[in-house]
Amino acid sequence: MTARHTVPETNTFRIRPARREDAGAILDIYAHYVLHTAVSYEYEVPSLPEFQARMDRTLEKYPYFVAVRDGTILGYAYAGPFVGRAAYDWSAEVTIYLAPDKRRQGIGRALYETLEAALADMGIRNLYACIGWPEPEDEYLTRDSAAFHARLGYVTVGTFRKCGRKFGRWYDMIWMEKLIGPHPAEQAPVRPYGR
């Protein structure tokens, strides 16, 4: 691994950089959220080639990590561009998904702490998470993701009302933010991950 931070390993799982060949297992986790929840606002599970292409685009610049136990991927987290204009280079959008039965085991925290360290090492200063928000909670969407992010130091900075519709219901979307570095007048360019 070429990055300058440490990837954690615990007695029960380890965090490592994702590889293209992980795409099938990662997609299996994501498919649950597409088909059975409003956590993802996608309606259809992407094909494996489309999902691999998404991973390839991410890995051109940003880190992508998986949590693994006994060869099985338990969850994943990655970053991508925030908005996609040059002035936003020091900001990144973060994403995390865990296998449904692997929540509340410290896996999400370990993934995000690893991701945050890698992003800080690149020169990223601001992190943003786009999170579905139910009014009220239902069987498709809870407020657990927002609570998880809040425990990790994210704060809500914006709400878009009834902007997403899935399973015949309207959902809000919130943006949460975490500042992870200083904002000096002179700022070095962001380095692509691992370079």
N, C-alpha and C positions, 0 to 999 in steps of 0.2 A: 504494500500500500504506500502511495507516494505522499499522502497528506501528512501534516505535521502534528496531528492530534492522536490520542489514544482511543482505540475502539474497545469498548468494555466487554468483558466476559464475566458471567456469573456462574454459579454452580448449576443453574438450570437452563440458561440460554446464553448465546453470544450474539453480538452485533457485528455484522460485516458489510462491506460494500456489496450492493446488488450487482448481479451479472445478467447479461442478456438471457442466458439459459434459465434464469429464475422466473422469467416472464409468465410461464404457465401457472406456476404455484402462486405467484402474486396475483395473477388475474383471477384465480379461483377464489381468493379472499375478496377481491374487489367485486366479483359477480354477486356475492351475497348482498352487498350494500346497494347495488343497482336493482336487483330483482325484488328485494324484500324490505327495503327501507327508503326513507327520503333523506338519508345522510348524503347520498350522491343524487344529484338532480338529473343524471342520465336515465333514460328510459330503457335502453338496450345495452347489453353487455358487449363491449367491443370485441372484435375478432382478435385472435392471438397475434396475427401480423400487425394489426392496427395498434395493439397494446405494446408490442415490441418496438414499433416506430415511435410511440410516445416515450418509452424508456430511452431510446436512442437519442431523441431530441433533448431530453433532460440531461443525460450523461455527457452531452457535448460541453456543458458548462457547470452543472450543479451536482451536488452529492445525492446519492440514492442509497439507502441502507435497508437491510433486512435483519430481523431477529430470527435466529435459528436454534432449534433444539433437536438433537439426534437426527440431523439432516432435514428436518421439516421446518418450513418457513412459517413463523407464527404471526408476523406482521411486517409492515414496511413503512418507511417515511422518506420523503424526498422534498426537494425545493425546486422552485421554478421562478421565472421572471415575474416581478410584480408590475403589471400594466404593459411592460415591453417597450418602453421608451428609454433613451440613453440616460436621461436625468434620474431615472429610478434605479440605476445599476446597483446602488448600495442597499437596495431593498429586495426582499425575496418573499414569495408566497410559499408557505409550508403545507404539507399534506401528510396525513397519517391514517393508516387503516390496520386494524388487528383482526385476526381470525375471531369470529364471534365468541368462541369459548375461551379466549386467551386474554380477555380484558381483566383489569384490576389485579394484575400480577407483577406490575412494575415494568412490563415490557414497553409500554408506550412512553413512559418517562425515560427509559434508557435509550430508546430510539431517538426521541426528541433532543435529549442532552447530547447525543453523538452528532446529530444533525446540526444543532446549534453551534457546537464547537467547530465543526467543519466550515460552516458558513462564516463564523467570526474569523477563522483563519484565512478565508478568501478575501475578507475586507467588507463583508456584508454588515450593515449597521441596524437595519430594521427588519423585523419579521412580521408577516401578515398571514392570518388564517381566515378563510372564508367558510362559514359554518351555517348549516341549516338551523333555523330556529322555529319551534312550533308554538302556536298560540291556539289552544293549549297543547301540552304533550299528548301524543297518541301512540298507537302500536307501531307506527312507522318512524317516528322521530321523537327523541327526548332531548333534554338539555344537557345530557352527559358530556358531549364534546366541548361545549362552552365551559362547563365546570372543570373539565380536565385541563383545558388551556389556561383558565384562571389560576389553577393550582400551580401552573408552571410560570406564572408571572405575566400572562397576557391580559390586556384590558380591552373592553369593548369600545370601539371608536366609531361605529356606524351601524345603522340598521336600515335595511331595505324591506319595506312592508309588502307582503303578499306578492313577491316577485317570482316565486317558483310554484309550479302546480304539478303534483304527482299523486297518484292514487285517488284522483278526484277531489283533492284538497289543496288549499292554498297554504304556502309556507313562507315565512320571512327568511331573510338571510342576514347574518351579522358578520361584521369584520372585526377581528381582534388583532391587537398589535403588541409587539414586545420589542423594546429597544435593547440591543445587545452590545453596542459599542459607542464610543464618543463620536461627535459630529464636529470635527475641527474645520476651520476656514479652508485649509488646504487638505485635500483628501486624495490618497493614492488610488489609482484605478483598482477595481475588483479583479482578482486573478481567477481564472477558471479553476474549478475544483481539481486538486491533485497535480497542479502545475506550478 
